[in-house]
Amino acid sequence: MASQYDITVIGGGIVGVSTALALKEQFTDAAILLLEKEDGFAAHQTGHNSGVIHAGVYYQPGSLKADFCRRGSSATIDFCKEHNLPFTQCGKLLVATNAVEILRMKALEQRCIRNKIQVHRIDRQELGKLEPHIQGLGALVVPSTAICNFIKITQKMAALFQALGGEIQTGQAVINVREFSDQVVLHTRHRTFFTSYVIACGGLMADRLAKMMHIPIDFAIIPFRGEYFSLPSRLSRIVSHLIYPIPDPDLPFLGVHLTPMIDGSITVGPNAVLGFKREGYGRMNMDPADIAEMVSFPGFWKVMVKNLGSGIKEQMDSFWKPGYLKRIRRYCPSLTIEDLLPWPAGIRAQAVMKDGSLVHDFLFARSRRSLHVCNAPSPAATSAIPIGQYLRDQAIDIFHLNH
């Protein structure tokens, strides 16, 4: 059976659901559809992260990422308060363990100031008083960083969207798209949907959705696995803040950190290793089609060569737990191998350009009747509310929706 809609949002992660809600709040009488290929929401990146509401410490001042994160942090906390969803503003410590990291810490402090983030520096003695199990030469304290449950937030947004009259269809993976002068036709294995406009928030499938609509793109999504451990319940109070290392600015990932979760547990991670399946959360997941597509992309080999040293180190520590533990013991020396318990991995959808450069900010593409989120880097979950509003406003301008 075919159905007709004004706007269809593809993707039931937090960015897609936030976008659908923003559109429905603006256009209460419009027929708006939210399509999700899984049976529920937040099944991929949204539901496989650290649950951190980031303050925006690391991001280039003036970038979309910095702006979205700063506004998204307060918006997410306000949303949790309004709808009685769990969150805790526990704060973050970025711990420096050597002289090089002290210099990097000072640079991060200046970036926080430029991004208008409250921050202050503490020395070794103050760090020991705040967190007796953590050691370092000093740390940055970011009080506004919080933790939450992004799955519950996404589910609440979906319920609000539906209460306003929005339609949700789960279990509907888009397998083909045809764009015409007056409409877009979306085919799933079960149904056909006719819609005037499409906003695609496909995450790990962002490049494939763009290709379905014959949009010329010069990037591909390369999956990176983030592997986590959890600590035993007897260590659930080993820290009260989020504990992060000072990141190496030459590397794209933030390093292994200790994260108190909203359920009271503490996770350790993630690392960053190449994924051989876009949605492979198990230990040894491989998909021949995903691998073939990845290795046929020129940018894949270029980014591998550029990051060969760090990539080999990440892969070695993935298979050799003492290497993983060594990273954590730099700032939390009391942990042992036996303390690292299994925890589900996550997959990060990293857009890589043909020249091998990583896309660090948000990346969008469009056709006459579609708008695509091609790269939604961390902190996309934190930033989902302003991203949804941004996409709504872009759709209004591009598609002339007010007319």
Buried (B, 14 or more C-beta within 10 A) or exposed (E): EEBEBBBBBBBBBBBBBBBBBBBBBBBEEBBBBBBBBBEBBBBBBBBBBBBBBBBBBBBEBEBBBBBBBBBBBBBBBEBBEEEEBEBBEBBBBBBBBEEEBBEBBBEBBEBBEEBEBEBEBBEEEBBBEBBEBBBBBBBBBBBBBBBBBBBBBBBBBBBBBBEBEBBBBBEBBBEEBEBEEEBBBBBBEEEEBBBBBBBBBBBBBBBBBBEBBEBEBEBBBBBBBBBBBBBEEEBBEBBEBBBBBBBBEEEBBBBBBBBBBBEEBBBBBBBBBBBBBBBBBEEEBEBEEBEEBBEEBBBBEBBBEBBEEBBEBBBEBBEEEEBBBEBBBBBBEEBEEEBBBEBEBBBBBBBBBBEBBBBBBBBBBBBEBBBBBBBBBBBBBBBBBBBBBBBBEBBBEBBEBEE
